[in-house]
Amino acid sequence: MEVQCYLFVLLGSMLFVDKSRDRLRPAINLFLKVHRRLADYAWGAGALAYLYRQLGVATRAGSKGLCGCLTLLQAWIYEYFPLFRPSQLPQSPDAPRASSWISPRLPGGDEAKQRLVRYRQLLDELSADDVTWTPYGRDGHTDIPRSLYTGPIRFSDIAEGYDPSRCLRQFGYRQIIPAAMTVPHDQYSPASGSSYIVFWDPWVNQLWDNVAARRLELDFASRPCEHPSEIVEEYVDWFLTRSHPRITHPTDGEPQPRPLLVHQVSYDFLLFFQI
């Protein structure tokens, strides 16, 4: 019973957090019914799929707040963006990396608003040199082969696309224009609320078990970077049609110059984006 309670707390309040406070998703209980199978589940991939879905939900107009494993999201930010890092404690190599960061004091009131404005400004001013592209080293994928898997990752009824070819610089390789991802064949957005449901073809469920066939071959896809943020020349034009180059609206705060058109945005500024 003690183990069951601990797992409920771990999964419900850390990995698969939602806005129900003291309630758990029914799917979590299904996973815990057979304890001997707990080690067979890909909890890391499941937590990442759940976080991807919650990030998608958070971008919708009617959404307030963010769910999922925010410890994972924060640790990722600290690793890749030194400008936003808090203080760090010395730690043994075997300890969890995320536990080394000292949580910063949470501001309130006007201080929180000022910090938000400052963070947005820092993001808009980021350059390629402000990003740590390979915080885990250039060979991390050799220790964790699953990091090169290509296809949907799942948790219960949630499935989200995962494609390492969209972030080759994290592996020390030059960023190319990635191929089209495997996408759901249908989706459904309820009339009320900000959530959504996607539907995948049945054959997609077998992709995770076929690692050899679904593994990205880095040397075939690209080549090692000569400098950490290297990209192919056509990548900027491809990326600009799929993203937003600025966070701060030009009418927020002090008067700002008119935003640049797509073809005017400098090559250097865009090097840091696809992480």
LOZAMAR-912576 format. One record per residue: residue number from 1; x, y negated, z of N, C-alpha, C in turn; residue in one letter. Coordinates in nm, 3 decimals. Each point is the difference from the previous one (the first is absolute). Example, Ala and Ser with C-alpha at 12.3 -4.5 7.8 and 13.67 -1.06 7.14 Angstrom:
2
1	1.319	0.569	0.780	-0.089	-0.119	0.000	0.090	-0.120	0.000	A
2	-0.035	-0.105	-0.072	0.082	-0.119	0.006	-0.077	-0.109	0.073	S
This chain:
275
1	0.082	0.120	0.000	-0.082	-0.120	0.000	0.086	-0.126	0.000	M
2	0.110	0.001	0.079	0.088	-0.117	0.004	0.060	-0.028	-0.138	E
3	0.042	0.108	-0.068	0.057	-0.017	-0.134	-0.103	-0.057	-0.096	V
4	-0.123	0.051	0.009	-0.107	-0.049	-0.087	-0.024	-0.149	0.022	Q
5	-0.003	-0.042	0.123	-0.023	-0.142	0.032	0.114	-0.087	-0.051	C
6	0.123	0.051	0.018	0.116	-0.076	-0.049	-0.006	-0.018	-0.151	Y
7	-0.036	0.105	-0.071	-0.007	-0.008	-0.145	-0.111	-0.094	-0.045	L
8	-0.112	0.002	0.072	-0.107	-0.094	-0.032	0.049	-0.144	0.011	F
9	0.071	-0.030	0.109	0.051	-0.136	0.020	0.104	-0.035	-0.107	V
10	0.091	0.092	-0.027	0.105	-0.026	-0.098	-0.057	-0.027	-0.139	L
11	-0.091	0.084	-0.045	-0.054	-0.014	-0.135	-0.101	-0.115	-0.009	L
12	-0.084	-0.013	0.102	-0.105	-0.101	-0.006	0.046	-0.141	0.030	G
13	0.105	-0.016	0.081	0.043	-0.134	0.038	0.133	-0.041	-0.060	S
14	0.065	0.091	-0.076	0.129	-0.033	-0.059	0.001	0.021	-0.152	M
15	-0.031	0.120	-0.045	0.016	0.031	-0.142	-0.122	-0.038	-0.084	L
16	-0.119	0.026	0.051	-0.122	-0.020	-0.079	-0.095	-0.095	0.072	F
17	0.048	-0.119	0.027	-0.076	-0.098	0.078	-0.111	-0.061	-0.086	V
18	-0.119	-0.012	0.060	-0.109	-0.071	-0.067	-0.057	-0.103	0.097	D
19	-0.117	-0.055	-0.031	-0.058	-0.107	0.082	-0.108	0.048	0.094	K
20	-0.005	0.132	0.024	-0.107	0.053	0.084	0.038	0.002	0.148	S
21	0.121	-0.046	0.033	0.049	-0.006	0.139	0.017	0.138	0.060	R
22	-0.100	0.050	0.072	0.018	0.125	0.075	-0.053	0.122	-0.075	D
23	-0.017	-0.010	-0.130	-0.052	0.113	-0.077	0.106	0.050	-0.098	R
24	-0.017	0.125	-0.045	0.093	0.062	-0.093	-0.071	0.042	-0.126	L
25	0.073	-0.003	-0.111	-0.056	0.054	-0.125	-0.024	0.149	0.016	R
26	-0.114	0.052	-0.047	-0.028	0.144	0.012	0.109	0.087	-0.061	P
27	0.065	-0.049	-0.104	0.102	0.080	-0.067	0.115	0.034	0.094	A
28	0.032	-0.088	0.093	0.110	0.025	0.093	-0.030	0.123	0.085	I
29	-0.123	0.012	0.045	-0.038	0.116	0.081	0.012	0.130	-0.079	N
30	-0.029	-0.006	-0.129	0.013	0.120	-0.083	0.145	0.045	-0.010	L
31	0.092	-0.094	-0.010	0.141	0.035	-0.010	0.053	0.061	0.130	F
32	-0.059	-0.035	0.112	0.053	0.044	0.129	-0.061	0.130	0.049	L
33	-0.092	0.057	-0.074	-0.067	0.121	0.047	0.095	0.119	0.010	K
34	0.094	0.008	-0.092	0.094	0.113	0.000	0.140	-0.056	0.028	V
35	0.044	0.012	0.125	0.126	-0.062	0.040	0.120	0.058	-0.074	H
36	-0.004	0.127	-0.031	0.116	0.060	-0.063	0.026	-0.053	-0.141	R
37	-0.098	-0.071	-0.057	0.018	-0.055	-0.134	0.043	-0.147	0.001	R
38	0.015	-0.058	0.116	0.033	-0.142	0.007	0.131	-0.033	-0.071	L
39	0.096	0.089	0.010	0.130	-0.025	-0.063	-0.005	0.016	-0.152	A
40	-0.109	0.055	-0.053	-0.010	0.021	-0.144	-0.050	-0.125	-0.073	D
41	-0.058	-0.094	0.072	-0.058	-0.117	-0.063	0.106	-0.107	-0.024	Y
42	-0.013	-0.071	-0.110	0.092	-0.111	-0.033	-0.054	-0.127	0.066	A
43	0.029	-0.015	0.130	-0.055	-0.112	0.075	0.054	-0.134	-0.051	W
44	0.126	-0.003	-0.041	0.056	-0.125	-0.051	-0.069	-0.045	-0.128	G
45	-0.020	0.092	-0.093	-0.069	-0.034	-0.125	-0.145	-0.038	0.028	A
46	-0.063	0.070	0.095	-0.138	-0.033	0.034	-0.012	-0.139	0.060	G
47	0.091	-0.034	0.092	-0.002	-0.134	0.061	0.025	-0.107	-0.105	A
48	0.089	0.028	-0.097	0.028	-0.098	-0.104	-0.120	-0.017	-0.093	L
49	-0.066	0.110	-0.036	-0.120	-0.010	-0.084	-0.109	-0.081	0.070	A
50	-0.017	0.026	0.129	-0.101	-0.073	0.077	0.034	-0.148	0.007	Y
51	0.129	-0.033	0.020	0.043	-0.139	0.005	-0.020	-0.068	-0.135	L
52	0.034	0.070	-0.109	-0.023	-0.056	-0.134	-0.147	-0.037	-0.017	Y
53	-0.090	0.089	0.040	-0.143	-0.027	-0.015	-0.040	-0.122	0.083	R
54	0.051	-0.010	0.123	-0.036	-0.112	0.086	0.055	-0.132	-0.053	Q
55	0.117	0.003	-0.062	0.054	-0.121	-0.062	-0.089	-0.044	-0.116	L
56	-0.051	0.098	-0.076	-0.093	-0.032	-0.108	-0.129	-0.060	0.053	G
57	-0.053	0.058	0.108	-0.124	-0.051	0.060	0.022	-0.142	0.053	V
58	0.118	-0.026	0.058	0.027	-0.131	0.061	0.005	-0.112	-0.103	A
59	0.021	0.032	-0.128	0.006	-0.104	-0.102	-0.138	-0.041	-0.050	T
60	-0.103	0.071	0.040	-0.134	-0.029	-0.050	-0.059	-0.118	0.076	R
61	-0.086	-0.075	-0.067	-0.049	-0.127	0.052	-0.071	0.014	0.135	A
62	-0.075	0.109	0.020	-0.075	0.014	0.123	0.074	0.065	0.114	G
63	0.129	0.026	-0.017	0.076	0.071	0.102	0.061	-0.095	0.101	S
64	0.003	0.044	0.127	0.064	-0.076	0.107	0.090	0.095	0.078	K
65	0.127	-0.032	0.008	0.092	0.085	0.073	0.058	0.109	-0.087	G
66	0.089	0.078	0.060	0.072	0.105	-0.072	0.012	0.122	0.089	L
67	-0.026	0.117	-0.057	0.010	0.127	0.073	0.117	0.081	-0.054	C
68	0.012	0.121	0.051	0.109	0.086	-0.043	0.116	-0.004	0.098	G
69	0.108	0.064	-0.036	0.119	0.006	0.085	0.081	-0.128	-0.020	C
70	-0.032	-0.103	0.076	0.067	-0.129	-0.017	0.143	0.003	0.050	L
71	0.032	0.095	0.088	0.140	0.016	0.040	0.086	0.036	-0.121	T
72	-0.053	0.086	-0.086	0.070	0.038	-0.123	0.017	-0.121	-0.091	L
73	-0.105	-0.080	-0.015	0.007	-0.118	-0.086	0.100	-0.102	0.055	L
74	-0.004	-0.024	0.131	0.093	-0.095	0.060	0.144	0.046	-0.015	Q
75	0.025	0.127	0.027	0.136	0.052	-0.011	0.051	-0.012	-0.143	A
76	-0.086	0.025	-0.098	0.038	-0.015	-0.141	0.039	-0.144	-0.030	W
77	-0.078	-0.095	0.051	0.030	-0.142	-0.022	0.135	-0.036	0.062	I
78	0.024	0.045	0.123	0.125	-0.033	0.067	0.121	0.058	-0.073	Y
79	-0.016	0.119	-0.055	0.112	0.065	-0.069	0.038	-0.073	-0.129	E
80	-0.099	-0.045	-0.074	0.026	-0.055	-0.133	0.013	-0.152	-0.003	Y
81	-0.055	-0.070	0.097	0.000	-0.146	-0.002	0.067	-0.055	0.126	F
82	0.130	-0.024	-0.004	0.072	-0.048	0.119	-0.055	-0.132	0.056	P
83	-0.060	-0.083	-0.083	-0.051	-0.129	0.048	-0.111	0.017	0.104	L
84	-0.065	0.114	0.002	-0.113	0.021	0.091	0.034	0.096	0.115	F
85	0.125	0.036	0.012	0.038	0.097	0.102	0.005	-0.062	0.139	R
86	-0.051	0.073	0.101	0.023	-0.040	0.139	0.137	0.053	0.046	P
87	0.028	-0.018	0.127	0.125	0.054	0.054	-0.004	0.153	-0.002	S
88	0.117	0.059	-0.002	0.011	0.146	-0.010	0.092	0.054	0.108	Q
89	-0.039	0.113	0.058	0.080	0.066	0.103	0.093	0.103	-0.063	L
90	0.119	0.018	0.056	0.086	0.110	-0.048	-0.065	0.133	0.033	P
91	0.015	0.095	-0.091	-0.070	0.127	0.017	0.081	0.112	-0.062	Q
92	-0.021	0.120	0.051	0.069	0.116	-0.054	-0.057	0.034	-0.138	S
93	0.080	0.062	-0.087	-0.049	0.033	-0.135	-0.120	0.094	-0.001	P
94	-0.019	0.078	0.107	-0.110	0.096	0.003	-0.131	-0.061	0.046	D
95	0.002	-0.121	0.052	-0.122	-0.064	0.052	-0.084	-0.055	-0.115	A
96	-0.131	-0.010	0.018	-0.085	-0.059	-0.105	0.043	-0.142	-0.031	P
97	0.014	-0.032	-0.125	0.047	-0.134	-0.040	-0.094	-0.110	0.048	R
98	-0.129	0.024	-0.007	-0.096	-0.104	0.034	0.009	-0.040	0.147	A
99	0.045	0.089	0.085	0.004	-0.031	0.144	0.113	-0.094	0.038	S
100	0.088	-0.033	-0.093	0.112	-0.089	0.032	-0.039	-0.148	-0.006	S
101	-0.113	-0.031	-0.064	-0.039	-0.141	-0.014	-0.070	-0.048	0.127	W
102	0.035	-0.119	0.045	-0.061	-0.061	0.118	-0.121	-0.081	-0.047	I
103	-0.117	0.036	0.046	-0.121	-0.068	-0.045	0.005	-0.148	0.037	S
104	-0.020	-0.088	-0.098	0.003	-0.143	0.031	-0.123	-0.043	0.079	P
105	0.013	-0.111	0.069	-0.114	-0.055	0.074	-0.106	-0.049	-0.098	R
106	-0.124	0.035	0.028	-0.110	-0.041	-0.088	-0.043	-0.142	0.035	L
107	0.007	-0.093	-0.094	-0.042	-0.137	0.028	-0.152	-0.013	-0.004	P
108	-0.049	-0.111	0.045	-0.143	-0.026	-0.003	-0.028	-0.142	-0.041	G
109	-0.125	-0.028	-0.034	-0.041	-0.136	-0.031	0.074	-0.060	-0.117	G
110	0.043	-0.126	0.018	0.068	-0.072	-0.107	0.134	0.064	-0.036	D
111	0.066	0.059	0.099	0.128	0.065	-0.029	-0.017	0.115	-0.098	E
112	-0.108	0.077	0.018	-0.026	0.111	-0.093	-0.026	-0.051	-0.141	A
113	-0.075	-0.109	-0.013	-0.028	-0.056	-0.132	0.128	-0.051	-0.065	K
114	0.084	-0.066	0.079	0.126	-0.051	-0.055	0.091	0.114	-0.045	Q
115	0.002	0.108	0.078	0.082	0.113	-0.039	-0.051	0.063	-0.129	R
116	-0.132	0.010	-0.014	-0.058	0.056	-0.123	0.040	-0.083	-0.121	L
117	-0.009	-0.133	0.013	0.039	-0.088	-0.111	0.147	0.018	-0.032	V
118	0.083	0.013	0.104	0.143	0.018	-0.021	0.030	0.133	-0.069	R
119	-0.067	0.107	0.042	0.022	0.130	-0.062	-0.038	-0.003	-0.148	Y
120	-0.110	-0.064	-0.031	-0.042	-0.010	-0.141	0.104	-0.076	-0.081	R
121	0.054	-0.106	0.059	0.103	-0.077	-0.069	0.125	0.084	-0.023	Q
122	0.039	0.077	0.101	0.118	0.085	-0.015	-0.021	0.104	-0.109	L
123	-0.120	0.057	-0.008	-0.029	0.099	-0.103	0.006	-0.063	-0.139	L
124	-0.051	-0.122	-0.013	0.002	-0.066	-0.130	0.142	-0.040	-0.042	D
125	0.089	-0.015	0.098	0.137	-0.043	-0.029	0.099	0.116	-0.005	E
126	-0.048	0.121	0.019	0.090	0.115	-0.001	0.073	0.014	-0.132	L
127	0.122	0.042	0.008	0.077	0.033	-0.120	0.047	0.145	0.012	S
128	0.064	0.049	-0.104	0.048	0.138	0.001	0.102	0.023	0.112	A
129	0.075	-0.104	0.035	0.102	0.013	0.103	-0.059	0.008	0.140	D
130	-0.129	-0.031	0.015	-0.066	0.005	0.130	-0.061	0.136	0.030	D
131	0.021	0.097	-0.087	-0.058	0.133	0.016	0.111	0.103	0.021	V
132	-0.019	0.087	0.098	0.090	0.114	0.017	-0.060	0.115	-0.079	T
133	0.055	0.028	-0.117	-0.064	0.092	-0.093	0.014	0.146	0.043	W
134	0.109	0.037	0.063	0.021	0.140	0.038	0.037	0.009	0.149	T
135	-0.094	-0.032	0.090	0.031	0.003	0.143	0.033	0.139	0.053	P
136	-0.044	0.104	-0.070	0.026	0.138	0.044	0.117	0.062	-0.077	Y
137	0.073	-0.084	-0.076	0.108	0.052	-0.083	-0.049	0.038	-0.138	G
138	0.092	0.023	-0.091	-0.036	0.032	-0.139	-0.030	0.148	-0.021	R
139	0.022	0.082	0.104	-0.020	0.144	-0.015	-0.110	0.055	0.090	D
140	-0.086	-0.087	0.050	-0.104	0.047	0.091	-0.093	0.102	-0.063	G
141	-0.020	-0.010	-0.130	-0.091	0.093	-0.068	0.058	0.141	-0.007	H
142	0.131	0.015	0.014	0.058	0.134	0.001	-0.032	0.072	0.129	T
143	-0.016	-0.074	0.110	-0.038	0.060	0.128	-0.150	0.025	0.009	D
144	-0.077	-0.082	-0.071	-0.147	0.014	0.002	-0.048	0.010	-0.144	I
145	0.008	0.119	-0.061	-0.039	0.014	-0.142	-0.143	-0.042	-0.029	P
146	-0.087	0.010	0.100	-0.140	-0.038	-0.022	-0.015	-0.147	-0.036	R
147	0.100	-0.083	0.033	-0.011	-0.142	-0.030	-0.002	-0.025	-0.151	S
148	0.039	0.098	-0.081	-0.003	-0.014	-0.146	-0.121	0.068	-0.062	L
149	-0.091	0.049	0.083	-0.125	0.057	-0.052	-0.080	-0.108	-0.072	Y
150	-0.067	0.037	-0.107	-0.083	-0.092	-0.077	-0.142	0.056	-0.011	T
151	-0.096	-0.076	0.048	-0.138	0.045	-0.004	-0.077	-0.052	0.120	G
152	-0.125	0.041	0.017	-0.080	-0.045	0.114	0.049	0.061	0.131	P
153	-0.007	-0.077	0.107	0.020	0.050	0.136	-0.133	-0.012	0.071	I
154	-0.026	0.093	0.094	-0.136	0.012	0.052	-0.005	0.002	0.152	R
155	-0.115	-0.045	0.050	-0.041	0.028	0.137	-0.151	0.020	-0.002	F
156	-0.043	0.124	0.026	-0.143	0.030	-0.001	-0.059	-0.039	-0.136	S
157	-0.100	-0.089	0.001	-0.065	-0.040	-0.124	0.070	-0.118	-0.068	D
158	0.109	-0.046	0.056	0.073	-0.115	-0.054	0.117	0.050	-0.085	I
159	0.013	-0.050	-0.120	0.114	0.031	-0.087	0.045	-0.128	-0.067	A
160	0.130	-0.027	0.008	0.057	-0.121	-0.058	0.121	0.037	-0.086	E
161	0.020	-0.075	-0.107	0.112	0.027	-0.088	0.135	-0.032	0.063	G
162	0.100	0.083	-0.028	0.137	-0.021	0.048	0.093	0.020	-0.118	Y
163	0.080	-0.102	-0.032	0.084	0.006	-0.119	0.135	-0.065	0.028	D
164	0.105	0.079	0.028	0.131	-0.058	0.030	0.064	-0.074	-0.117	P
165	-0.048	0.022	-0.123	0.058	-0.072	-0.113	-0.033	-0.149	0.005	S
166	-0.094	-0.039	0.086	-0.034	-0.141	0.016	0.090	-0.070	0.102	R
167	0.086	0.073	0.064	0.089	-0.060	0.101	0.139	0.064	-0.009	C
168	0.055	0.009	-0.119	0.126	0.069	-0.021	0.116	-0.066	0.075	L
169	-0.009	-0.130	0.023	0.109	-0.068	0.069	0.015	0.048	0.144	R
170	-0.105	0.056	0.058	0.011	0.059	0.134	0.089	0.123	0.000	Q
171	0.021	0.059	-0.117	0.087	0.117	-0.011	0.136	-0.036	-0.060	F
172	0.025	-0.131	-0.020	0.126	-0.042	-0.057	0.005	0.008	-0.151	G
173	-0.117	0.002	-0.066	-0.007	0.011	-0.146	-0.064	-0.125	-0.060	Y
174	0.037	-0.028	-0.122	-0.054	-0.116	-0.072	-0.150	0.018	-0.022	R
175	-0.076	-0.107	0.027	-0.144	0.006	-0.016	-0.040	-0.007	-0.147	Q
176	-0.081	0.096	-0.043	-0.052	0.004	-0.136	-0.150	-0.028	0.002	I
177	-0.059	-0.012	-0.116	-0.146	-0.008	-0.008	-0.055	0.140	0.022	I
178	-0.075	0.024	0.107	-0.046	0.136	0.028	-0.109	0.045	-0.095	P
179	-0.012	0.130	-0.012	-0.110	0.056	-0.079	-0.132	-0.019	0.072	A
180	-0.108	0.018	-0.071	-0.132	-0.013	0.062	-0.019	0.106	0.107	A
181	-0.063	-0.040	0.110	-0.023	0.092	0.111	-0.121	0.089	-0.025	M
182	-0.003	0.112	0.072	-0.121	0.082	0.003	-0.106	-0.077	0.078	T
183	-0.115	-0.020	-0.059	-0.102	-0.084	0.062	-0.128	0.080	0.020	V
184	-0.085	-0.043	0.095	-0.129	0.067	0.019	-0.088	-0.013	-0.123	P
185	-0.089	0.096	-0.016	-0.088	-0.007	-0.117	-0.125	-0.083	0.028	H
186	-0.024	-0.034	0.129	-0.118	-0.080	0.032	0.019	-0.061	0.139	D
187	-0.079	-0.103	0.030	0.004	-0.061	0.132	-0.139	-0.050	0.037	Q
188	-0.017	-0.024	0.129	-0.130	-0.046	0.048	0.024	-0.100	0.113	Y
189	-0.061	-0.117	-0.011	0.008	-0.103	0.103	-0.139	-0.022	0.058	S
190	-0.021	0.033	0.128	-0.132	-0.022	0.060	-0.041	-0.146	-0.006	P
191	-0.131	-0.023	-0.009	-0.050	-0.138	-0.009	0.034	-0.080	0.125	A
192	0.001	0.066	0.116	0.034	-0.068	0.125	0.136	0.049	0.049	S
193	0.075	-0.088	0.058	0.131	0.037	0.051	0.109	-0.020	-0.103	G
194	0.124	0.021	0.044	0.115	-0.027	-0.086	0.073	0.128	-0.041	S
195	-0.049	0.117	0.041	0.068	0.125	-0.034	-0.034	0.043	-0.142	S
196	0.069	0.102	-0.046	-0.028	0.054	-0.133	0.039	0.147	-0.003	Y
197	-0.050	0.072	-0.097	0.025	0.143	-0.014	0.049	0.025	-0.143	I
198	0.100	0.085	-0.013	0.049	0.037	-0.133	-0.016	0.150	-0.020	V
199	-0.015	0.041	-0.124	-0.022	0.141	-0.033	0.109	0.046	-0.097	F
200	0.070	0.107	0.038	0.108	0.054	-0.081	-0.044	0.130	-0.066	W
201	0.064	0.031	-0.111	-0.026	0.129	-0.063	0.051	0.112	0.091	D
202	-0.065	0.117	-0.002	0.039	0.109	0.091	0.145	0.045	-0.014	P
203	0.056	-0.006	-0.121	0.137	0.049	-0.018	0.103	-0.084	0.075	W
204	-0.037	-0.122	0.036	0.093	-0.088	0.072	0.036	0.059	0.135	V
205	-0.090	0.078	0.059	0.024	0.055	0.133	0.119	0.096	0.004	N
206	0.037	0.056	-0.113	0.112	0.095	-0.001	0.137	-0.066	-0.023	Q
207	0.004	-0.129	-0.028	0.126	-0.065	-0.035	0.099	0.001	0.116	L
208	-0.047	-0.022	0.123	0.090	-0.009	0.114	0.078	0.129	0.021	W
209	-0.061	0.113	-0.032	0.067	0.129	0.021	0.098	0.034	-0.111	D
210	0.000	-0.075	-0.107	0.089	0.028	-0.113	0.110	-0.106	-0.005	N
211	0.086	0.000	0.103	0.099	-0.106	0.015	0.099	-0.001	-0.116	V
212	0.044	0.118	-0.043	0.101	0.007	-0.106	-0.049	-0.066	-0.128	A
213	-0.127	0.020	-0.034	-0.053	-0.056	-0.124	-0.034	-0.148	0.014	A
214	-0.025	-0.044	0.123	-0.044	-0.138	0.023	0.110	-0.088	0.058	R
215	0.124	0.044	-0.005	0.110	-0.075	0.058	0.063	-0.092	-0.106	R
216	0.015	-0.127	0.035	0.062	-0.096	-0.090	0.150	0.027	-0.010	L
217	0.050	0.017	-0.121	0.143	0.018	-0.023	0.063	-0.137	-0.022	E
218	0.070	-0.050	0.100	0.050	-0.137	-0.005	0.095	-0.024	-0.117	L
219	0.093	0.092	-0.021	0.099	-0.021	-0.105	-0.062	0.005	-0.139	D
220	-0.113	0.067	-0.012	-0.071	0.004	-0.128	-0.082	-0.128	-0.018	F
221	-0.058	-0.051	0.109	-0.088	-0.117	-0.008	0.078	-0.130	-0.016	A
222	0.117	-0.010	0.063	0.074	-0.125	-0.001	0.148	0.029	0.020	S
223	0.073	-0.101	0.051	0.141	0.019	0.033	0.029	-0.076	0.129	R
224	0.107	0.034	0.072	0.032	-0.070	0.124	0.019	-0.150	-0.022	P
225	-0.040	-0.078	0.101	0.013	-0.145	-0.008	0.146	-0.043	0.005	C
226	0.033	-0.103	-0.076	0.129	-0.065	0.015	-0.007	-0.107	0.109	E
227	-0.116	-0.057	0.019	-0.027	-0.087	0.116	-0.137	0.039	0.054	H
228	-0.026	-0.021	0.131	-0.117	0.061	0.065	-0.135	-0.032	-0.062	P
229	-0.016	-0.117	-0.061	-0.132	-0.040	-0.050	-0.012	0.012	-0.151	S
230	0.081	0.082	-0.063	0.004	0.007	-0.146	-0.131	0.053	-0.058	E
231	-0.045	-0.062	-0.109	-0.120	0.043	-0.071	0.027	-0.008	-0.149	I
232	-0.083	0.069	-0.079	0.007	-0.015	-0.144	-0.064	-0.133	-0.038	V
233	0.042	-0.055	-0.111	-0.041	-0.135	-0.037	-0.151	-0.012	-0.018	E
234	-0.064	0.102	-0.054	-0.144	-0.009	-0.029	-0.085	0.012	0.125	E
235	0.061	0.037	0.113	-0.078	0.028	0.120	-0.072	-0.124	0.052	Y
236	0.061	-0.118	-0.010	-0.061	-0.122	0.051	-0.133	-0.027	-0.068	V
237	-0.002	0.007	-0.133	-0.125	-0.025	-0.073	-0.106	0.103	0.038	D
238	0.039	0.125	0.015	-0.095	0.104	0.040	-0.055	-0.028	0.139	W
239	0.087	-0.038	0.092	-0.041	-0.020	0.138	-0.094	-0.120	0.016	F
240	0.027	-0.107	-0.075	-0.079	-0.122	0.016	-0.145	0.018	-0.044	L
241	-0.027	0.098	-0.083	-0.138	0.025	-0.040	-0.075	0.082	0.104	T
242	0.069	0.042	0.107	-0.061	0.089	0.099	0.014	-0.050	0.143	R
243	0.047	-0.122	0.019	0.023	-0.046	0.135	-0.024	-0.150	0.011	S
244	0.018	-0.053	0.122	-0.012	-0.142	0.028	0.135	-0.052	0.045	H
245	0.061	-0.093	-0.073	0.135	-0.044	0.035	0.008	-0.091	0.122	P
246	-0.113	-0.051	0.050	0.002	-0.088	0.116	-0.112	0.038	0.097	R
247	0.023	-0.027	0.129	-0.102	0.024	0.103	-0.073	-0.130	0.032	I
248	0.076	-0.108	0.022	-0.058	-0.127	0.042	-0.075	-0.066	-0.115	T
249	-0.124	-0.038	0.027	-0.079	-0.070	-0.100	0.056	-0.140	-0.019	H
250	0.006	-0.051	-0.122	0.061	-0.132	-0.023	-0.069	-0.114	0.072	P
251	-0.126	0.018	0.046	-0.069	-0.107	0.072	0.014	0.011	0.150	T
252	0.067	0.105	0.051	0.018	0.016	0.144	0.112	-0.091	0.050	D
253	-0.024	-0.068	0.112	0.105	-0.077	0.063	0.040	-0.121	-0.083	G
254	0.130	-0.027	-0.002	0.052	-0.115	-0.072	-0.021	0.016	-0.151	E
255	-0.015	-0.111	-0.071	-0.011	0.010	-0.147	0.120	0.071	-0.059	P
256	-0.026	0.089	-0.092	0.105	0.078	-0.062	-0.003	-0.018	-0.151	Q
257	0.113	0.028	-0.065	-0.001	-0.007	-0.147	-0.100	0.100	-0.057	P
258	-0.047	-0.028	-0.121	-0.093	0.092	-0.064	0.067	0.136	-0.015	R
259	-0.076	0.109	0.018	0.060	0.134	-0.010	0.054	0.025	-0.140	P
260	0.107	0.076	-0.006	0.061	0.032	-0.129	-0.088	0.098	-0.077	L
261	0.002	-0.012	-0.129	-0.064	0.100	-0.083	0.083	0.127	0.002	L
262	-0.062	0.109	-0.043	0.068	0.130	0.007	0.135	-0.004	-0.071	V
263	0.005	-0.059	-0.119	0.123	0.005	-0.076	0.106	-0.096	0.054	H
264	-0.038	-0.086	0.100	0.095	-0.094	0.055	0.066	0.051	0.128	Q
265	-0.054	0.107	0.058	0.054	0.050	0.125	0.139	0.058	-0.025	V
266	0.094	-0.035	0.086	0.139	0.039	-0.025	0.020	0.149	0.022	S
267	0.092	0.054	-0.073	0.035	0.141	0.008	0.053	0.035	0.139	Y
268	0.086	-0.087	0.055	0.062	0.030	0.130	-0.103	0.010	0.111	D
269	-0.102	-0.088	-0.004	-0.098	0.002	0.109	-0.076	0.131	0.005	F
270	-0.023	0.062	-0.114	-0.084	0.118	-0.005	0.074	0.129	0.028	L
271	0.132	-0.007	0.015	0.077	0.122	0.017	-0.038	0.075	0.128	L
272	-0.046	-0.074	0.103	-0.019	0.065	0.129	-0.131	0.074	0.010	F
273	-0.095	-0.020	-0.093	-0.136	0.042	0.028	-0.019	0.151	0.009	F
274	-0.007	0.076	-0.100	-0.052	0.137	0.005	0.082	0.086	0.096	Q
275	-0.047	0.008	0.125	0.075	0.070	0.106	-0.070	0.130	0.034	I
